Amino acid sequence: MGRNPSQGELKDFAEKQAEGSATVEDNPYVNKSALSTPGRHREAYYAKLQEVRREEARGEEIKKQLEDLELEASRAGVPFEWRR
């Protein structure tokens, strides 16, 4: 799967090819999606995705702890105004 590059991208790529300095990353026809780029980019994408999921789970755990504290304070008779 490729993409349709702009005329500017095509011109820049042609100039780099003429100089002999064009790389895979410079190719405007290559889809820049993390799922279709070379392995190192895909690996970095999945590592970041895993980190985001861990942080989301941590956020949910913290919300649960806050709800538990709120419930405990309510049971202990702590006035609502003091809990905010």
mmCIF file of the N, C-alpha and C atoms, coordinates in Angstrom:
data_MODEL
# 
_entry.id   MODEL 
# 
loop_
_atom_site.group_PDB 
_atom_site.id 
_atom_site.type_symbol 
_atom_site.label_atom_id 
_atom_site.label_alt_id 
_atom_site.label_comp_id 
_atom_site.label_asym_id 
_atom_site.label_entity_id 
_atom_site.label_seq_id 
_atom_site.pdbx_PDB_ins_code 
_atom_site.Cartn_x 
_atom_site.Cartn_y 
_atom_site.Cartn_z 
_atom_site.occupancy 
_atom_site.B_iso_or_equiv 
_atom_site.pdbx_formal_charge 
_atom_site.auth_seq_id 
_atom_site.auth_comp_id 
_atom_site.auth_asym_id 
_atom_site.auth_atom_id 
_atom_site.pdbx_PDB_model_num 
ATOM 1   N N  . MET A 1 1  ? 0.836   -1.172 0.000  1.00 0.00 ? 1  MET A N  1 
ATOM 2   C CA . MET A 1 1  ? 0.000   0.000  0.000  1.00 0.00 ? 1  MET A CA 1 
ATOM 3   C C  . MET A 1 1  ? 0.881   1.236  0.000  1.00 0.00 ? 1  MET A C  1 
ATOM 4   N N  . GLY A 1 2  ? 0.599   2.114  -0.885 1.00 0.00 ? 2  GLY A N  1 
ATOM 5   C CA . GLY A 1 2  ? 1.342   3.358  -0.954 1.00 0.00 ? 2  GLY A CA 1 
ATOM 6   C C  . GLY A 1 2  ? 0.429   4.539  -0.730 1.00 0.00 ? 2  GLY A C  1 
ATOM 7   N N  . ARG A 1 3  ? 0.928   5.691  -1.076 1.00 0.00 ? 3  ARG A N  1 
ATOM 8   C CA . ARG A 1 3  ? 0.155   6.914  -0.946 1.00 0.00 ? 3  ARG A CA 1 
ATOM 9   C C  . ARG A 1 3  ? 0.391   7.766  -2.179 1.00 0.00 ? 3  ARG A C  1 
ATOM 10  N N  . ASN A 1 4  ? -0.393  8.790  -2.361 1.00 0.00 ? 4  ASN A N  1 
ATOM 11  C CA . ASN A 1 4  ? -0.242  9.704  -3.483 1.00 0.00 ? 4  ASN A CA 1 
ATOM 12  C C  . ASN A 1 4  ? 0.488   10.956 -3.004 1.00 0.00 ? 4  ASN A C  1 
ATOM 13  N N  . PRO A 1 5  ? 1.763   11.078 -3.346 1.00 0.00 ? 5  PRO A N  1 
ATOM 14  C CA . PRO A 1 5  ? 2.533   12.233 -2.878 1.00 0.00 ? 5  PRO A CA 1 
ATOM 15  C C  . PRO A 1 5  ? 2.197   13.495 -3.654 1.00 0.00 ? 5  PRO A C  1 
ATOM 16  N N  . SER A 1 6  ? 2.497   14.639 -3.041 1.00 0.00 ? 6  SER A N  1 
ATOM 17  C CA . SER A 1 6  ? 2.296   15.922 -3.718 1.00 0.00 ? 6  SER A CA 1 
ATOM 18  C C  . SER A 1 6  ? 3.429   16.156 -4.718 1.00 0.00 ? 6  SER A C  1 
ATOM 19  N N  . GLN A 1 7  ? 3.239   17.132 -5.574 1.00 0.00 ? 7  GLN A N  1 
ATOM 20  C CA . GLN A 1 7  ? 4.275   17.461 -6.556 1.00 0.00 ? 7  GLN A CA 1 
ATOM 21  C C  . GLN A 1 7  ? 5.558   17.918 -5.856 1.00 0.00 ? 7  GLN A C  1 
ATOM 22  N N  . GLY A 1 8  ? 5.412   18.648 -4.758 1.00 0.00 ? 8  GLY A N  1 
ATOM 23  C CA . GLY A 1 8  ? 6.584   19.099 -4.010 1.00 0.00 ? 8  GLY A CA 1 
ATOM 24  C C  . GLY A 1 8  ? 7.378   17.932 -3.438 1.00 0.00 ? 8  GLY A C  1 
ATOM 25  N N  . GLU A 1 9  ? 6.669   16.938 -2.913 1.00 0.00 ? 9  GLU A N  1 
ATOM 26  C CA . GLU A 1 9  ? 7.339   15.752 -2.374 1.00 0.00 ? 9  GLU A CA 1 
ATOM 27  C C  . GLU A 1 9  ? 8.069   14.991 -3.476 1.00 0.00 ? 9  GLU A C  1 
ATOM 28  N N  . LEU A 1 10 ? 7.421   14.874 -4.629 1.00 0.00 ? 10 LEU A N  1 
ATOM 29  C CA . LEU A 1 10 ? 8.044   14.176 -5.757 1.00 0.00 ? 10 LEU A CA 1 
ATOM 30  C C  . LEU A 1 10 ? 9.316   14.892 -6.213 1.00 0.00 ? 10 LEU A C  1 
ATOM 31  N N  . LYS A 1 11 ? 9.252   16.226 -6.270 1.00 0.00 ? 11 LYS A N  1 
ATOM 32  C CA . LYS A 1 11 ? 10.403  17.024 -6.702 1.00 0.00 ? 11 LYS A CA 1 
ATOM 33  C C  . LYS A 1 11 ? 11.565  16.861 -5.720 1.00 0.00 ? 11 LYS A C  1 
ATOM 34  N N  . ASP A 1 12 ? 11.258  16.959 -4.411 1.00 0.00 ? 12 ASP A N  1 
ATOM 35  C CA . ASP A 1 12 ? 12.303  16.802 -3.393 1.00 0.00 ? 12 ASP A CA 1 
ATOM 36  C C  . ASP A 1 12 ? 12.948  15.419 -3.471 1.00 0.00 ? 12 ASP A C  1 
ATOM 37  N N  . PHE A 1 13 ? 12.115  14.392 -3.661 1.00 0.00 ? 13 PHE A N  1 
ATOM 38  C CA . PHE A 1 13 ? 12.634  13.034 -3.735 1.00 0.00 ? 13 PHE A CA 1 
ATOM 39  C C  . PHE A 1 13 ? 13.509  12.849 -4.969 1.00 0.00 ? 13 PHE A C  1 
ATOM 40  N N  . ALA A 1 14 ? 13.089  13.408 -6.095 1.00 0.00 ? 14 ALA A N  1 
ATOM 41  C CA . ALA A 1 14 ? 13.869  13.303 -7.336 1.00 0.00 ? 14 ALA A CA 1 
ATOM 42  C C  . ALA A 1 14 ? 15.235  13.983 -7.171 1.00 0.00 ? 14 ALA A C  1 
ATOM 43  N N  . GLU A 1 15 ? 15.263  15.109 -6.487 1.00 0.00 ? 15 GLU A N  1 
ATOM 44  C CA . GLU A 1 15 ? 16.534  15.803 -6.245 1.00 0.00 ? 15 GLU A CA 1 
ATOM 45  C C  . GLU A 1 15 ? 17.451  14.963 -5.356 1.00 0.00 ? 15 GLU A C  1 
ATOM 46  N N  . LYS A 1 16 ? 16.885  14.350 -4.309 1.00 0.00 ? 16 LYS A N  1 
ATOM 47  C CA . LYS A 1 16 ? 17.700  13.505 -3.425 1.00 0.00 ? 16 LYS A CA 1 
ATOM 48  C C  . LYS A 1 16 ? 18.208  12.275 -4.174 1.00 0.00 ? 16 LYS A C  1 
ATOM 49  N N  . GLN A 1 17 ? 17.372  11.728 -5.044 1.00 0.00 ? 17 GLN A N  1 
ATOM 50  C CA . GLN A 1 17 ? 17.810  10.572 -5.832 1.00 0.00 ? 17 GLN A CA 1 
ATOM 51  C C  . GLN A 1 17 ? 18.958  10.970 -6.753 1.00 0.00 ? 17 GLN A C  1 
ATOM 52  N N  . ALA A 1 18 ? 18.860  12.145 -7.369 1.00 0.00 ? 18 ALA A N  1 
ATOM 53  C CA . ALA A 1 18 ? 19.910  12.617 -8.268 1.00 0.00 ? 18 ALA A CA 1 
ATOM 54  C C  . ALA A 1 18 ? 21.223  12.804 -7.519 1.00 0.00 ? 18 ALA A C  1 
ATOM 55  N N  . GLU A 1 19 ? 21.131  13.248 -6.267 1.00 0.00 ? 19 GLU A N  1 
ATOM 56  C CA . GLU A 1 19 ? 22.330  13.428 -5.442 1.00 0.00 ? 19 GLU A CA 1 
ATOM 57  C C  . GLU A 1 19 ? 22.853  12.094 -4.919 1.00 0.00 ? 19 GLU A C  1 
ATOM 58  N N  . GLY A 1 20 ? 21.992  11.077 -4.926 1.00 0.00 ? 20 GLY A N  1 
ATOM 59  C CA . GLY A 1 20 ? 22.379  9.770  -4.399 1.00 0.00 ? 20 GLY A CA 1 
ATOM 60  C C  . GLY A 1 20 ? 22.198  9.657  -2.898 1.00 0.00 ? 20 GLY A C  1 
ATOM 61  N N  . SER A 1 21 ? 21.423  10.575 -2.305 1.00 0.00 ? 21 SER A N  1 
ATOM 62  C CA . SER A 1 21 ? 21.250  10.555 -0.853 1.00 0.00 ? 21 SER A CA 1 
ATOM 63  C C  . SER A 1 21 ? 19.842  10.166 -0.423 1.00 0.00 ? 21 SER A C  1 
ATOM 64  N N  . ALA A 1 22 ? 19.039  9.602  -1.315 1.00 0.00 ? 22 ALA A N  1 
ATOM 65  C CA . ALA A 1 22 ? 17.666  9.215  -0.995 1.00 0.00 ? 22 ALA A CA 1 
ATOM 66  C C  . ALA A 1 22 ? 17.656  7.936  -0.160 1.00 0.00 ? 22 ALA A C  1 
ATOM 67  N N  . THR A 1 23 ? 16.784  7.904  0.853  1.00 0.00 ? 23 THR A N  1 
ATOM 68  C CA . THR A 1 23 ? 16.611  6.721  1.700  1.00 0.00 ? 23 THR A CA 1 
ATOM 69  C C  . THR A 1 23 ? 15.161  6.269  1.626  1.00 0.00 ? 23 THR A C  1 
ATOM 70  N N  . VAL A 1 24 ? 14.856  5.152  2.265  1.00 0.00 ? 24 VAL A N  1 
ATOM 71  C CA . VAL A 1 24 ? 13.485  4.641  2.301  1.00 0.00 ? 24 VAL A CA 1 
ATOM 72  C C  . VAL A 1 24 ? 12.560  5.663  2.952  1.00 0.00 ? 24 VAL A C  1 
ATOM 73  N N  . GLU A 1 25 ? 13.043  6.318  4.005  1.00 0.00 ? 25 GLU A N  1 
ATOM 74  C CA . GLU A 1 25 ? 12.227  7.309  4.705  1.00 0.00 ? 25 GLU A CA 1 
ATOM 75  C C  . GLU A 1 25 ? 11.891  8.506  3.812  1.00 0.00 ? 25 GLU A C  1 
ATOM 76  N N  . ASP A 1 26 ? 12.729  8.779  2.813  1.00 0.00 ? 26 ASP A N  1 
ATOM 77  C CA . ASP A 1 26 ? 12.503  9.904  1.909  1.00 0.00 ? 26 ASP A CA 1 
ATOM 78  C C  . ASP A 1 26 ? 11.492  9.592  0.808  1.00 0.00 ? 26 ASP A C  1 
ATOM 79  N N  . ASN A 1 27 ? 11.253  8.331  0.532  1.00 0.00 ? 27 ASN A N  1 
ATOM 80  C CA . ASN A 1 27 ? 10.382  7.929  -0.568 1.00 0.00 ? 27 ASN A CA 1 
ATOM 81  C C  . ASN A 1 27 ? 8.952   8.402  -0.307 1.00 0.00 ? 27 ASN A C  1 
ATOM 82  N N  . PRO A 1 28 ? 8.420   9.292  -1.152 1.00 0.00 ? 28 PRO A N  1 
ATOM 83  C CA . PRO A 1 28 ? 7.083   9.828  -0.910 1.00 0.00 ? 28 PRO A CA 1 
ATOM 84  C C  . PRO A 1 28 ? 5.963   8.833  -1.188 1.00 0.00 ? 28 PRO A C  1 
ATOM 85  N N  . TYR A 1 29 ? 6.288   7.730  -1.849 1.00 0.00 ? 29 TYR A N  1 
ATOM 86  C CA . TYR A 1 29 ? 5.262   6.731  -2.135 1.00 0.00 ? 29 TYR A CA 1 
ATOM 87  C C  . TYR A 1 29 ? 5.055   5.768  -0.967 1.00 0.00 ? 29 TYR A C  1 
ATOM 88  N N  . VAL A 1 30 ? 5.960   5.792  -0.008 1.00 0.00 ? 30 VAL A N  1 
ATOM 89  C CA . VAL A 1 30 ? 5.862   4.891  1.138  1.00 0.00 ? 30 VAL A CA 1 
ATOM 90  C C  . VAL A 1 30 ? 4.898   5.481  2.145  1.00 0.00 ? 30 VAL A C  1 
ATOM 91  N N  . ASN A 1 31 ? 3.944   4.680  2.568  1.00 0.00 ? 31 ASN A N  1 
ATOM 92  C CA . ASN A 1 31 ? 2.988   5.118  3.581  1.00 0.00 ? 31 ASN A CA 1 
ATOM 93  C C  . ASN A 1 31 ? 3.747   5.327  4.884  1.00 0.00 ? 31 ASN A C  1 
ATOM 94  N N  . LYS A 1 32 ? 3.544   6.451  5.533  1.00 0.00 ? 32 LYS A N  1 
ATOM 95  C CA . LYS A 1 32 ? 4.277   6.781  6.757  1.00 0.00 ? 32 LYS A CA 1 
ATOM 96  C C  . LYS A 1 32 ? 3.601   6.245  8.014  1.00 0.00 ? 32 LYS A C  1 
ATOM 97  N N  . SER A 1 33 ? 2.621   5.398  7.855  1.00 0.00 ? 33 SER A N  1 
ATOM 98  C CA . SER A 1 33 ? 1.928   4.802  8.993  1.00 0.00 ? 33 SER A CA 1 
ATOM 99  C C  . SER A 1 33 ? 2.884   3.908  9.770  1.00 0.00 ? 33 SER A C  1 
ATOM 100 N N  . ALA A 1 34 ? 2.696   3.871  11.083 1.00 0.00 ? 34 ALA A N  1 
ATOM 101 C CA . ALA A 1 34 ? 3.558   3.045  11.929 1.00 0.00 ? 34 ALA A CA 1 
ATOM 102 C C  . ALA A 1 34 ? 3.439   1.563  11.602 1.00 0.00 ? 34 ALA A C  1 
ATOM 103 N N  . LEU A 1 35 ? 2.336   1.168  11.010 1.00 0.00 ? 35 LEU A N  1 
ATOM 104 C CA . LEU A 1 35 ? 2.142   -0.247 10.698 1.00 0.00 ? 35 LEU A CA 1 
ATOM 105 C C  . LEU A 1 35 ? 2.809   -0.664 9.397  1.00 0.00 ? 35 LEU A C  1 
ATOM 106 N N  . SER A 1 36 ? 3.210   0.297  8.562  1.00 0.00 ? 36 SER A N  1 
ATOM 107 C CA . SER A 1 36 ? 3.806   -0.073 7.288  1.00 0.00 ? 36 SER A CA 1 
ATOM 108 C C  . SER A 1 36 ? 5.245   0.400  7.142  1.00 0.00 ? 36 SER A C  1 
ATOM 109 N N  . THR A 1 37 ? 5.798   0.993  8.168  1.00 0.00 ? 37 THR A N  1 
ATOM 110 C CA . THR A 1 37 ? 7.177   1.452  8.120  1.00 0.00 ? 37 THR A CA 1 
ATOM 111 C C  . THR A 1 37 ? 8.089   0.327  8.566  1.00 0.00 ? 37 THR A C  1 
ATOM 112 N N  . PRO A 1 38 ? 9.394   0.508  8.420  1.00 0.00 ? 38 PRO A N  1 
ATOM 113 C CA . PRO A 1 38 ? 10.317  -0.539 8.836  1.00 0.00 ? 38 PRO A CA 1 
ATOM 114 C C  . PRO A 1 38 ? 10.117  -0.963 10.293 1.00 0.00 ? 38 PRO A C  1 
ATOM 115 N N  . GLY A 1 39 ? 10.602  -2.129 10.603 1.00 0.00 ? 39 GLY A N  1 
ATOM 116 C CA . GLY A 1 39 ? 10.392  -2.765 11.901 1.00 0.00 ? 39 GLY A CA 1 
ATOM 117 C C  . GLY A 1 39 ? 10.684  -1.906 13.111 1.00 0.00 ? 39 GLY A C  1 
ATOM 118 N N  . ARG A 1 40 ? 11.728  -1.114 13.070 1.00 0.00 ? 40 ARG A N  1 
ATOM 119 C CA . ARG A 1 40 ? 12.077  -0.314 14.253 1.00 0.00 ? 40 ARG A CA 1 
ATOM 120 C C  . ARG A 1 40 ? 10.997  0.709  14.575 1.00 0.00 ? 40 ARG A C  1 
ATOM 121 N N  . HIS A 1 41 ? 10.369  1.247  13.549 1.00 0.00 ? 41 HIS A N  1 
ATOM 122 C CA . HIS A 1 41 ? 9.285   2.199  13.784 1.00 0.00 ? 41 HIS A CA 1 
ATOM 123 C C  . HIS A 1 41 ? 8.051   1.484  14.330 1.00 0.00 ? 41 HIS A C  1 
ATOM 124 N N  . ARG A 1 42 ? 7.778   0.322  13.778 1.00 0.00 ? 42 ARG A N  1 
ATOM 125 C CA . ARG A 1 42 ? 6.642   -0.469 14.236 1.00 0.00 ? 42 ARG A CA 1 
ATOM 126 C C  . ARG A 1 42 ? 6.855   -0.883 15.685 1.00 0.00 ? 42 ARG A C  1 
ATOM 127 N N  . GLU A 1 43 ? 8.075   -1.277 16.020 1.00 0.00 ? 43 GLU A N  1 
ATOM 128 C CA . GLU A 1 43 ? 8.407   -1.674 17.386 1.00 0.00 ? 43 GLU A CA 1 
ATOM 129 C C  . GLU A 1 43 ? 8.215   -0.501 18.347 1.00 0.00 ? 43 GLU A C  1 
ATOM 130 N N  . ALA A 1 44 ? 8.662   0.679  17.955 1.00 0.00 ? 44 ALA A N  1 
ATOM 131 C CA . ALA A 1 44 ? 8.499   1.872  18.791 1.00 0.00 ? 44 ALA A CA 1 
ATOM 132 C C  . ALA A 1 44 ? 7.023   2.207  18.972 1.00 0.00 ? 44 ALA A C  1 
ATOM 133 N N  . TYR A 1 45 ? 6.244   2.049  17.910 1.00 0.00 ? 45 TYR A N  1 
ATOM 134 C CA . TYR A 1 45 ? 4.805   2.307  17.983 1.00 0.00 ? 45 TYR A CA 1 
ATOM 135 C C  . TYR A 1 45 ? 4.151   1.395  19.009 1.00 0.00 ? 45 TYR A C  1 
ATOM 136 N N  . TYR A 1 46 ? 4.428   0.104  18.932 1.00 0.00 ? 46 TYR A N  1 
ATOM 137 C CA . TYR A 1 46 ? 3.803   -0.833 19.861 1.00 0.00 ? 46 TYR A CA 1 
ATOM 138 C C  . TYR A 1 46 ? 4.306   -0.647 21.295 1.00 0.00 ? 46 TYR A C  1 
ATOM 139 N N  . ALA A 1 47 ? 5.548   -0.257 21.460 1.00 0.00 ? 47 ALA A N  1 
ATOM 140 C CA . ALA A 1 47 ? 6.063   0.033  22.804 1.00 0.00 ? 47 ALA A CA 1 
ATOM 141 C C  . ALA A 1 47 ? 5.324   1.228  23.399 1.00 0.00 ? 47 ALA A C  1 
ATOM 142 N N  . LYS A 1 48 ? 5.111   2.268  22.599 1.00 0.00 ? 48 LYS A N  1 
ATOM 143 C CA . LYS A 1 48 ? 4.385   3.448  23.079 1.00 0.00 ? 48 LYS A CA 1 
ATOM 144 C C  . LYS A 1 48 ? 2.929   3.099  23.355 1.00 0.00 ? 48 LYS A C  1 
ATOM 145 N N  . LEU A 1 49 ? 2.327   2.285  22.502 1.00 0.00 ? 49 LEU A N  1 
ATOM 146 C CA . LEU A 1 49 ? 0.945   1.860  22.706 1.00 0.00 ? 49 LEU A CA 1 
ATOM 147 C C  . LEU A 1 49 ? 0.805   1.107  24.026 1.00 0.00 ? 49 LEU A C  1 
ATOM 148 N N  . GLN A 1 50 ? 1.766   0.231  24.319 1.00 0.00 ? 50 GLN A N  1 
ATOM 149 C CA . GLN A 1 50 ? 1.751   -0.523 25.570 1.00 0.00 ? 50 GLN A CA 1 
ATOM 150 C C  . GLN A 1 50 ? 1.896   0.428  26.760 1.00 0.00 ? 50 GLN A C  1 
ATOM 151 N N  . GLU A 1 51 ? 2.756   1.432  26.638 1.00 0.00 ? 51 GLU A N  1 
ATOM 152 C CA . GLU A 1 51 ? 2.938   2.419  27.707 1.00 0.00 ? 51 GLU A CA 1 
ATOM 153 C C  . GLU A 1 51 ? 1.641   3.196  27.953 1.00 0.00 ? 51 GLU A C  1 
ATOM 154 N N  . VAL A 1 52 ? 0.977   3.596  26.886 1.00 0.00 ? 52 VAL A N  1 
ATOM 155 C CA . VAL A 1 52 ? -0.283  4.338  27.017 1.00 0.00 ? 52 VAL A CA 1 
ATOM 156 C C  . VAL A 1 52 ? -1.320  3.470  27.718 1.00 0.00 ? 52 VAL A C  1 
ATOM 157 N N  . ARG A 1 53 ? -1.411  2.222  27.342 1.00 0.00 ? 53 ARG A N  1 
ATOM 158 C CA . ARG A 1 53 ? -2.394  1.322  27.976 1.00 0.00 ? 53 ARG A CA 1 
ATOM 159 C C  . ARG A 1 53 ? -2.088  1.121  29.454 1.00 0.00 ? 53 ARG A C  1 
ATOM 160 N N  . ARG A 1 54 ? -0.800  1.019  29.808 1.00 0.00 ? 54 ARG A N  1 
ATOM 161 C CA . ARG A 1 54 ? -0.434  0.902  31.230 1.00 0.00 ? 54 ARG A CA 1 
ATOM 162 C C  . ARG A 1 54 ? -0.848  2.146  31.993 1.00 0.00 ? 54 ARG A C  1 
ATOM 163 N N  . GLU A 1 55 ? -0.601  3.325  31.418 1.00 0.00 ? 55 GLU A N  1 
ATOM 164 C CA . GLU A 1 55 ? -0.962  4.579  32.082 1.00 0.00 ? 55 GLU A CA 1 
ATOM 165 C C  . GLU A 1 55 ? -2.473  4.728  32.209 1.00 0.00 ? 55 GLU A C  1 
ATOM 166 N N  . GLU A 1 56 ? -3.221  4.278  31.218 1.00 0.00 ? 56 GLU A N  1 
ATOM 167 C CA . GLU A 1 56 ? -4.677  4.321  31.308 1.00 0.00 ? 56 GLU A CA 1 
ATOM 168 C C  . GLU A 1 56 ? -5.163  3.413  32.428 1.00 0.00 ? 56 GLU A C  1 
ATOM 169 N N  . ALA A 1 57 ? -4.585  2.225  32.544 1.00 0.00 ? 57 ALA A N  1 
ATOM 170 C CA . ALA A 1 57 ? -4.956  1.303  33.611 1.00 0.00 ? 57 ALA A CA 1 
ATOM 171 C C  . ALA A 1 57 ? -4.603  1.904  34.971 1.00 0.00 ? 57 ALA A C  1 
ATOM 172 N N  . ARG A 1 58 ? -3.455  2.558  35.047 1.00 0.00 ? 58 ARG A N  1 
ATOM 173 C CA . ARG A 1 58 ? -3.040  3.213  36.298 1.00 0.00 ? 58 ARG A CA 1 
ATOM 174 C C  . ARG A 1 58 ? -4.030  4.320  36.663 1.00 0.00 ? 58 ARG A C  1 
ATOM 175 N N  . GLY A 1 59 ? -4.460  5.091  35.675 1.00 0.00 ? 59 GLY A N  1 
ATOM 176 C CA . GLY A 1 59 ? -5.448  6.144  35.916 1.00 0.00 ? 59 GLY A CA 1 
ATOM 177 C C  . GLY A 1 59 ? -6.753  5.575  36.444 1.00 0.00 ? 59 GLY A C  1 
ATOM 178 N N  . GLU A 1 60 ? -7.196  4.465  35.868 1.00 0.00 ? 60 GLU A N  1 
ATOM 179 C CA . GLU A 1 60 ? -8.421  3.816  36.342 1.00 0.00 ? 60 GLU A CA 1 
ATOM 180 C C  . GLU A 1 60 ? -8.262  3.332  37.779 1.00 0.00 ? 60 GLU A C  1 
ATOM 181 N N  . GLU A 1 61 ? -7.096  2.806  38.104 1.00 0.00 ? 61 GLU A N  1 
ATOM 182 C CA . GLU A 1 61 ? -6.840  2.331  39.467 1.00 0.00 ? 61 GLU A CA 1 
ATOM 183 C C  . GLU A 1 61 ? -6.874  3.498  40.456 1.00 0.00 ? 61 GLU A C  1 
ATOM 184 N N  . ILE A 1 62 ? -6.297  4.621  40.074 1.00 0.00 ? 62 ILE A N  1 
ATOM 185 C CA . ILE A 1 62 ? -6.295  5.804  40.936 1.00 0.00 ? 62 ILE A CA 1 
ATOM 186 C C  . ILE A 1 62 ? -7.715  6.323  41.130 1.00 0.00 ? 62 ILE A C  1 
ATOM 187 N N  . LYS A 1 63 ? -8.526  6.317  40.058 1.00 0.00 ? 63 LYS A N  1 
ATOM 188 C CA . LYS A 1 63 ? -9.928  6.728  40.185 1.00 0.00 ? 63 LYS A CA 1 
ATOM 189 C C  . LYS A 1 63 ? -10.676 5.822  41.156 1.00 0.00 ? 63 LYS A C  1 
ATOM 190 N N  . LYS A 1 64 ? -10.409 4.528  41.069 1.00 0.00 ? 64 LYS A N  1 
ATOM 191 C CA . LYS A 1 64 ? -11.048 3.557  41.978 1.00 0.00 ? 64 LYS A CA 1 
ATOM 192 C C  . LYS A 1 64 ? -10.638 3.833  43.415 1.00 0.00 ? 64 LYS A C  1 
ATOM 193 N N  . GLN A 1 65 ? -9.360  4.120  43.639 1.00 0.00 ? 65 GLN A N  1 
ATOM 194 C CA . GLN A 1 65 ? -8.891  4.430  44.995 1.00 0.00 ? 65 GLN A CA 1 
ATOM 195 C C  . GLN A 1 65 ? -9.566  5.684  45.529 1.00 0.00 ? 65 GLN A C  1 
ATOM 196 N N  . LEU A 1 66 ? -9.731  6.686  44.687 1.00 0.00 ? 66 LEU A N  1 
ATOM 197 C CA . LEU A 1 66 ? -10.398 7.916  45.084 1.00 0.00 ? 66 LEU A CA 1 
ATOM 198 C C  . LEU A 1 66 ? -11.851 7.660  45.448 1.00 0.00 ? 66 LEU A C  1 
ATOM 199 N N  . GLU A 1 67 ? -12.533 6.849  44.650 1.00 0.00 ? 67 GLU A N  1 
ATOM 200 C CA . GLU A 1 67 ? -13.917 6.497  44.963 1.00 0.00 ? 67 GLU A CA 1 
ATOM 201 C C  . GLU A 1 67 ? -14.005 5.753  46.292 1.00 0.00 ? 67 GLU A C  1 
ATOM 202 N N  . ASP A 1 68 ? -13.060 4.842  46.546 1.00 0.00 ? 68 ASP A N  1 
ATOM 203 C CA . ASP A 1 68 ? -13.034 4.106  47.804 1.00 0.00 ? 68 ASP A CA 1 
ATOM 204 C C  . ASP A 1 68 ? -12.814 5.048  48.985 1.00 0.00 ? 68 ASP A C  1 
ATOM 205 N N  . LEU A 1 69 ? -11.906 6.020  48.827 1.00 0.00 ? 69 LEU A N  1 
ATOM 206 C CA . LEU A 1 69 ? -11.668 7.000  49.887 1.00 0.00 ? 69 LEU A CA 1 
ATOM 207 C C  . LEU A 1 69 ? -12.907 7.851  50.135 1.00 0.00 ? 69 LEU A C  1 
ATOM 208 N N  . GLU A 1 70 ? -13.570 8.229  49.063 1.00 0.00 ? 70 GLU A N  1 
ATOM 209 C CA . GLU A 1 70 ? -14.800 9.024  49.177 1.00 0.00 ? 70 GLU A CA 1 
ATOM 210 C C  . GLU A 1 70 ? -15.854 8.245  49.958 1.00 0.00 ? 70 GLU A C  1 
ATOM 211 N N  . LEU A 1 71 ? -16.008 6.979  49.633 1.00 0.00 ? 71 LEU A N  1 
ATOM 212 C CA . LEU A 1 71 ? -16.974 6.128  50.322 1.00 0.00 ? 71 LEU A CA 1 
ATOM 213 C C  . LEU A 1 71 ? -16.598 5.959  51.789 1.00 0.00 ? 71 LEU A C  1 
ATOM 214 N N  . GLU A 1 72 ? -15.330 5.745  52.058 1.00 0.00 ? 72 GLU A N  1 
ATOM 215 C CA . GLU A 1 72 ? -14.861 5.578  53.430 1.00 0.00 ? 72 GLU A CA 1 
ATOM 216 C C  . GLU A 1 72 ? -15.084 6.853  54.244 1.00 0.00 ? 72 GLU A C  1 
ATOM 217 N N  . ALA A 1 73 ? -14.818 8.002  53.648 1.00 0.00 ? 73 ALA A N  1 
ATOM 218 C CA . ALA A 1 73 ? -15.030 9.276  54.334 1.00 0.00 ? 73 ALA A CA 1 
ATOM 219 C C  . ALA A 1 73 ? -16.515 9.488  54.609 1.00 0.00 ? 73 ALA A C  1 
ATOM 220 N N  . SER A 1 74 ? -17.347 9.092  53.673 1.00 0.00 ? 74 SER A N  1 
ATOM 221 C CA . SER A 1 74 ? -18.788 9.218  53.853 1.00 0.00 ? 74 SER A CA 1 
ATOM 222 C C  . SER A 1 74 ? -19.265 8.353  55.010 1.00 0.00 ? 74 SER A C  1 
ATOM 223 N N  . ARG A 1 75 ? -18.754 7.131  55.074 1.00 0.00 ? 75 ARG A N  1 
ATOM 224 C CA . ARG A 1 75 ? -19.128 6.217  56.160 1.00 0.00 ? 75 ARG A CA 1 
ATOM 225 C C  . ARG A 1 75 ? -18.642 6.721  57.515 1.00 0.00 ? 75 ARG A C  1 
ATOM 226 N N  . ALA A 1 76 ? -17.502 7.408  57.505 1.00 0.00 ? 76 ALA A N  1 
ATOM 227 C CA . ALA A 1 76 ? -16.934 7.917  58.763 1.00 0.00 ? 76 ALA A CA 1 
ATOM 228 C C  . ALA A 1 76 ? -17.611 9.215  59.205 1.00 0.00 ? 76 ALA A C  1 
ATOM 229 N N  . GLY A 1 77 ? -18.493 9.737  58.360 1.00 0.00 ? 77 GLY A N  1 
ATOM 230 C CA . GLY A 1 77 ? -19.227 10.936 58.734 1.00 0.00 ? 77 GLY A CA 1 
ATOM 231 C C  . GLY A 1 77 ? -18.482 12.238 58.478 1.00 0.00 ? 77 GLY A C  1 
ATOM 232 N N  . VAL A 1 78 ? -17.484 12.215 57.622 1.00 0.00 ? 78 VAL A N  1 
ATOM 233 C CA . VAL A 1 78 ? -16.744 13.435 57.281 1.00 0.00 ? 78 VAL A CA 1 
ATOM 234 C C  . VAL A 1 78 ? -17.677 14.322 56.452 1.00 0.00 ? 78 VAL A C  1 
ATOM 235 N N  . PRO A 1 79 ? -17.852 15.576 56.858 1.00 0.00 ? 79 PRO A N  1 
ATOM 236 C CA . PRO A 1 79 ? -18.732 16.462 56.099 1.00 0.00 ? 79 PRO A CA 1 
ATOM 237 C C  . PRO A 1 79 ? -18.300 16.588 54.631 1.00 0.00 ? 79 PRO A C  1 
ATOM 238 N N  . PHE A 1 80 ? -19.281 16.694 53.760 1.00 0.00 ? 80 PHE A N  1 
ATOM 239 C CA . PHE A 1 80 ? -19.023 16.767 52.326 1.00 0.00 ? 80 PHE A CA 1 
ATOM 240 C C  . PHE A 1 80 ? -18.105 17.941 51.978 1.00 0.00 ? 80 PHE A C  1 
ATOM 241 N N  . GLU A 1 81 ? -18.303 19.084 52.620 1.00 0.00 ? 81 GLU A N  1 
ATOM 242 C CA . GLU A 1 81 ? -17.504 20.275 52.329 1.00 0.00 ? 81 GLU A CA 1 
ATOM 243 C C  . GLU A 1 81 ? -16.025 20.022 52.602 1.00 0.00 ? 81 GLU A C  1 
ATOM 244 N N  . TRP A 1 82 ? -15.710 19.216 53.572 1.00 0.00 ? 82 TRP A N  1 
ATOM 245 C CA . TRP A 1 82 ? -14.313 18.943 53.911 1.00 0.00 ? 82 TRP A CA 1 
ATOM 246 C C  . TRP A 1 82 ? -13.656 18.012 52.894 1.00 0.00 ? 82 TRP A C  1 
ATOM 247 N N  . ARG A 1 83 ? -14.464 17.282 52.177 1.00 0.00 ? 83 ARG A N  1 
ATOM 248 C CA . ARG A 1 83 ? -13.917 16.304 51.227 1.00 0.00 ? 83 ARG A CA 1 
ATOM 249 C C  . ARG A 1 83 ? -13.641 16.911 49.865 1.00 0.00 ? 83 ARG A C  1 
ATOM 250 N N  . ARG A 1 84 ? -13.935 18.162 49.670 1.00 0.00 ? 84 ARG A N  1 
ATOM 251 C CA . ARG A 1 84 ? -13.698 18.800 48.370 1.00 0.00 ? 84 ARG A CA 1 
ATOM 252 C C  . ARG A 1 84 ? -12.552 19.720 48.413 1.00 0.00 ? 84 ARG A C  1 
# 
